[in-house]
Amino acid sequence: MSHVHPTRPGVPEPTLTSDTHAPCRKPGSTDTPAIPAQNKGLSPQAPAHPSIHGLTRFNAASPAEAEALLLSCCRSARWAERVAAHRPYPTVDALLAAADEAGYDLSRADLDGALAAESSAPPHPDAPPAARTALRAAHAAYESSFGHAFVISLEGVRPGERLDQVLAGIRSRLGNEPEEERVIAADELRRLARARLAFQLAEGLTRRHSGA
């Protein structure tokens, strides 16, 4: 379990609140929203009811296509191979449960590789300059301490509270011992991978993915 620790010097207090997620689609828009990802802004909440159509397409995809899509959710080849290999899944819940189980079983090397592939989430483009500075400094302090990007799932967090949530999370976790933080980061990565996969299914897997 994570413990709250005193703020380290150089890490700003999380007093600035900003909408840090990608803008929502306007009614009638055909634009496709960005996949929840560390390197595409702080992730929006995953849709509550992923599409059965997306599940059908995932089950019918070739092994390479299924693994490429899964790698867009978590950059662990072993995780993607394991989840893809157990198709077909009877329900969306069964697929998400399998993704969770595979996430719990990541080896140390798998976890290191997946964390290394993550990028720190930037603030929303409309965030005030002070918020950008605070988030940038906090991410730098975390990466200096642990050697990888700060990973956090923001599923269920309201847009206006996401920046504060990230800053508070970084401040809290900076005081962790490396092995304690690995456990927390692994759990956040598992939750983030699940949210990304749920989002993909809800979008009906309309995008093309490559293993790059």
For each residue, the residues with C-beta under 8 A, 3 or more apart:
1:
2: 172 173 176 180 184
3: 172 175 176
4: 172 175
5: 8 171 172 174 175 176
6: 175
7: 11 13 171
8: 5 11 141 171 174 175
9:
10: 137 141
11: 7 8 137 138 141 167 170 171 174
12: 15 133 134 137 138 167
13: 7 134 167 171
14: 134 163 164 165 166 167 168 171
15: 12 164
16: 127 128 130 131 134 163 164 167
17: 160 161 163 164
18: 123 124 126 127 128 131 160 162 163
19: 124 126 127 159 160 162
20: 41 42 121 123 124 127 159 162 163 166
21: 41 42 43 44 124 154 159 162
22: 33 34 40 41 44 124
23: 124
24: 33
25: 29 31 33
26: 29
27:
28:
29: 25 26
30:
31: 25
32: 203 206 207
33: 22 24 25 44 203
34: 22 37 40 41
35: 40 72 196 199 200 207
36: 40 43 44 46 192 195 196 199
37: 34 40 41 43 121 196
38: 43 118 119 120 121 149 151 192
39: 118 119 120 121
40: 22 34 35 36 37 43 121
41: 20 21 22 34 37 121 122 123 124
42: 20 21 121 123 124 154 162 163 166
43: 21 36 37 38 40 121 153 154 155 192 195 196
44: 21 22 33 36 154 159 199
45: 154 155 156 157 195
46: 36 50 155 194 195 196 198 199 202
47: 50 198 199 202
48:
49: 202
50: 46 47 54 55 92 96 198 199 201 202
51: 54 55 92 201 202 203 204
52: 55 56 92
53: 56 57 204
54: 50 51 57 58 92 200 201 202 203 204 205
55: 50 51 52 58 59 89 91 92 95 201
56: 52 53 59 60
57: 53 54 60 61 204 205
58: 54 55 61 66 69 87 89 95 201 205
59: 55 56 87 88 89
60: 56 57
61: 57 58 65 66 69 205
62: 65 66
63: 66 67 84 85
64: 67 68 211
65: 61 62 68 69 209
66: 58 61 62 63 69 70 80 83 84 87
67: 63 64 70 71 77 80 81 84 211
68: 64 65 71 72 80 209 210 211
69: 58 61 65 66 72 73 200 205 209
70: 66 67 73 74 79 80 83 84 99 197
71: 67 68 74 75 76 77 80 209 211
72: 35 68 69 196 200 209
73: 69 70 99 193 194 196 197 200
74: 70 71 79 80 103 114 189 190 192 193 196
75: 71 113 114 117 118
76: 71 79 80 106 110 111 113 114
77: 67 71 80 81 113
78: 81 82 106 107 110
79: 70 74 76 82 83 99 102 103 106 110 114 193
80: 66 67 68 70 71 74 76 77 83 84
81: 67 77 78 84 85
82: 78 79 85 86 102 105
83: 66 70 79 80 86 95 98 99 102
84: 63 66 67 70 80 81 87
85: 63 81 82
86: 82 83 89 98
87: 58 59 66 84
88: 59
89: 55 58 59 86 92 94 95 98
90: 94
91: 55 94 95
92: 50 51 52 54 55 89 95 96 198 201
93: 96 97
94: 89 90 91 97 98
95: 55 58 83 89 91 92 98 99 197 201
96: 50 92 93 99 100 194 197 198
97: 93 94 100 101
98: 83 86 89 94 95 101 102
99: 70 73 79 83 95 96 102 103 193 194 197
100: 96 97 103 104 190 194
101: 97 98 104 105
102: 79 82 83 98 99 105 106
103: 74 79 99 100 106 186 189 190 193 194
104: 100 101 190
105: 82 101 102
106: 76 78 79 102 103 110 111 114 186
107: 78 110 111
108: 111 112
109: 112 113
110: 76 78 79 106 107 113 114
111: 76 106 107 108 114 115 182 185 186 189
112: 108 109 115 116 148
113: 75 76 77 109 110 116 117
114: 74 75 76 79 106 110 111 117 118 189
115: 111 112 118 148 149 151 185 189
116: 112 113 148
117: 75 113 114
118: 38 39 75 114 115 148 149 151 189
119: 38 39 149
120: 38 39 139 143 149 150
121: 20 37 38 39 40 41 42 43 150 166
122: 41 132 135
123: 18 20 41 42 127 131 132 135 163
124: 18 19 20 21 22 23 41 42 127
125:
126: 18 19
127: 16 18 19 20 123 124 131 132 135 163
128: 16 18 131 132
129: 132 133
130: 16 133 134
131: 16 18 123 127 128 134 135 163
132: 122 123 127 128 129 135 136
133: 12 129 130 136 137
134: 12 13 14 16 130 131 137 138 167
135: 122 123 127 131 132 138 139 163 166 167
136: 132 133 139 140
137: 10 11 12 133 134 140 141
138: 11 12 134 135 141 142 150 166 167 170 171
139: 120 135 136 142 143 149 150 170
140: 136 137 143 144
141: 8 10 11 137 138 144 145 170 174
142: 138 139 145 146 149 150 170 173 174
143: 120 139 140 146 147 148 149 150
144: 140 141
145: 141 142 174
146: 142 143 178 181 185
147: 143
148: 112 115 116 118 143 151 185
149: 38 115 118 119 120 139 142 143
150: 120 121 138 139 142 143 166 169 170 173
151: 38 115 118 148 185 188 189 192
152: 165 166 169 188 192
153: 43 188 191 192 195
154: 21 42 43 44 45 157 162 165 166
155: 43 45 46 191 195
156: 45
157: 45 154 161 162 165
158: 161 162
159: 19 20 21 44 162
160: 17 18 19
161: 17 157 158 164 165
162: 18 19 20 21 42 154 157 158 159 165 166
163: 14 16 17 18 20 42 123 127 131 135 166 167
164: 14 15 16 17 161 167 168
165: 14 152 154 157 161 162 168 169
166: 14 20 42 121 135 138 150 152 154 162 163 169 170
167: 11 12 13 14 16 134 135 138 163 164 170 171
168: 14 164 165 171 172
169: 150 152 165 166 172 173
170: 11 138 139 141 142 150 166 167 173 174
171: 5 7 8 11 13 14 138 167 168 174
172: 2 3 4 5 168 169 175
173: 2 142 150 169 170 176 181 184
174: 5 8 11 141 142 145 170 171
175: 3 4 5 6 8 172
176: 2 3 5 173 180 181 184
177: 180 181
178: 146 181 182
179: 182 183
180: 2 176 177 183 184
181: 146 173 176 177 178 184 185
182: 111 178 179 185 186
183: 179 180 186 187
184: 2 173 176 180 181 187 188
185: 111 115 146 148 151 181 182 188 189
186: 103 106 111 182 183 189 190
187: 183 184 190 191
188: 151 152 153 184 185 191 192
189: 74 103 111 114 115 118 151 185 186 192 193
190: 74 100 103 104 186 187 193 194
191: 153 155 187 188 194 195
192: 36 38 43 74 151 152 153 188 189 195 196
193: 73 74 79 99 103 189 190 196 197
194: 46 73 96 99 100 103 190 191 197 198
195: 36 43 45 46 153 155 191 192 198 199
196: 35 36 37 43 46 72 73 74 192 193 199 200
197: 70 73 95 96 99 193 194 200 201
198: 46 47 50 92 96 194 195 201 202
199: 35 36 44 46 47 50 195 196 202 203
200: 35 54 69 72 73 196 197 203 205 207
201: 50 51 54 55 58 92 95 197 198 204 205
202: 46 47 49 50 51 54 198 199
203: 32 33 51 54 199 200 206 207
204: 51 53 54 57 201
205: 54 57 58 61 69 200 201
206: 32 203
207: 32 35 200 203
208:
209: 65 68 69 71 72
210: 68
211: 64 67 68 71
212:
